[in-house]
C-alpha cells in the first residue's frame, strides 16, 4: 500500500495516523480528511519532521456522498480508512462504490474440515470464494479449562500455516501434531490487499454466517482495516487415548423364539461362555421383540422388551428380534465387530448392526427371520425346516419371487423373503 485516505480526525483517528506514520515503508502517503480541516492541519504539524510519510489534508463532509466521492476520485487512494462517526458508515461505503474504490461488503470463506485424529498434523484448509480479499494465514490454538466450568483460555501453543510465524515460536510453543486429550480451535486471518474492509461487512465461513463484523465476537478488524480475523468457526476435542481392550467378536445364543399369545415372552439369550473373544467382556442390556405392521390395514405397534414388565405377544403377530449388548469396564467394541448368533456368523450385509460412538454399546436388529406368535392351540411344533431351490440372485427390474419345493404332506400358506436394504416381501 502507498496511498491511504483517512476520514475523520478525532481521538481514534489521531492514534491511527501516528501508527501509520510509524510504518512509513507501508504507508508512504496519507491524507487526513475531516469536516474541521484545522484539526487535520494541527495533526499534520505535530508529525512533521518525525516521519517520512507524506501527509496532506482536506476538508470533507462525511454525510455527503458526492463530496466524498469527488475527494476519492481526485486523491485516488489505494485504501480508505473510515474513522468517522458510526452513522456515517453507509455514506462512506456509497462514496467508495461511486468513486470506484474497492469496498468489501460481503466475504465468504470455505474450508475443509478433516477428521483429525491424535498424531495428525494440522493443515491449511481455507479459500475465499467471495470478496476482494485473500487468506493471509490460518492457525490452530490449543485451549484449556483451568477448572471445570471456567472460561476456555489459550495454553500459548499454536500452529500457523505461515512458516515465518511458526519459526518465530519457541519449539515448546509449536503445535506440530494434535495430541489425545487436548482441545484446539481453528482460526482464519484474511487480508484485503490494501482495500477497505467495513465493520458492516457480512462474513460467512464454512456455513457459519456472522453478519456484521461490529456485532460478532468471532470477527475482528485489525491492522488499520487491512486484516480481518475469523475466530473459531470450528474446534476439535480429541478424546484421551484409550487403554481399553477391543472386542472383535460377539457371540450369543439360546434366544427364545417360541412366542405364544397365552404366555409372557421369555428372554433367555446368553453370551457364549466358550468363546474367549467375548466371554467375560460383554453383558446383555436388553432383548426385544417388535411386531411388524407390514401389510396390515390397521397396524398395531407392539414392542416387548426384556426391561419391561413381562407380557404376552399378540396372536398372529409377526415379531422381529433385537438385542443390545454392553462392553464391560476395560473393553470396547470394534467398529467392525464380528457378530455370531447361535453358531451363525452375520456381516454388515446380512444383519443390521451398529456400534455406539464411544464403542461401549453394540446393537443388532432384524437379523433373525420373523416369528409368528401362536394362538396357544396344541399344534405340533415343527423344529426343523429345510427350504431348497430358493432364488437368491436378482437383477435390477426383476420381480421378487419365492421358488422352493414342498415336501410330501406340506401345504403352501405364504411365502416371505427379506432384504436388509428393501425390507420384507410377502406373497399374496
Secondary structure, 3 states (H helix, E strand, C coil): CCEEEEECCCHHHHHHHHHHHCCCCCCCEEEEEECCHHHHHHHHHHHCCCCCCEEEEEECCCCCHHHHHHHHHHHCCCEEEECCCHHHHHHHHHHHHHHCCCEEEEEEEEECCCCCCCCCCCCCCEEEEECCCEEEEEEEEEEEECCCCCCEEEEEEEEECCHHHHHCCCHHHECCCCCCCCEEEEEEEEECCCCEEEEEEEEEECCEEEEEHHHCCCEEEECCCCEEEEEEEEEEECCCCCCCEEEEEEEEECCCCCCECCCECCCCCEECCCCCCCCCCEEEEEEEEEECCCCCCCCCCCEEECCCCCCECCCCCEEEEEEEEEECCCEEEEEEEEEEECCEEECCCCCEEEECCCCCEEEEECCCCCEECECCCCCCCCCCCCCCCCCCCCCCCCCCCCCCCCCCCCCCCCCEEEECCCEEEECC
